[in-house]
Amino acid sequence: MPDLKSELKKLEALRFDDEGTTTQEVAMQEPQSLGVSETVFNVIRDNPGCNRNRLIALADTAGVSKSSSSSLLNQFLKRGLVRTVDSAGGMTYFAIGHKYVRGYIKQNKKAAKVAIPKAAKPAPQQDSSVQDLLNTMSIVKARALYDELKKIFGG
């Protein structure tokens, strides 16, 4: 954003009694800001051998939220952009390359739940006892069987 002094200099160049000739000032574009991922990567690259808490604090001062930088550290490890070394003070982080490489972790789709059919109850064998037959039969079927037997044998 331009400051007040530069804006006042623009107004000095304007004349209201002139013939319409004005000097045009060339506007310079502001440099593009880095993305959050690239910022965190640069923090890791510029501070080799720091532990997780230190890197998160440095990223926080660079304008990246703590939760984002923590998540990005894990993603960079999975993607192979960062390596860790176990030291006396805990895990320390080192950048593998000099430049951030865009990308993401491709996650596998979750497998759809497959309905497993319930094991069919074994059919009673021909030579099974009456008690076994009644233990394996539902109440509805037992009642239907009772009614049919009553018709056959009378009752």
Protein Blocks (a to p, Z undefined) as FASTA:
>chain_A
ZZfklmmmmmmmpcfkbghiacddddddddddddfklmmmmmmmmmghiafklmmmmmmm
nopafklmmmmmmmmmmnopaccdddfkopcdddfblbdceddddddddddddddddddd
ddddfkbcfklmmmmpcfklmmmmmmmmmmmnoZZ
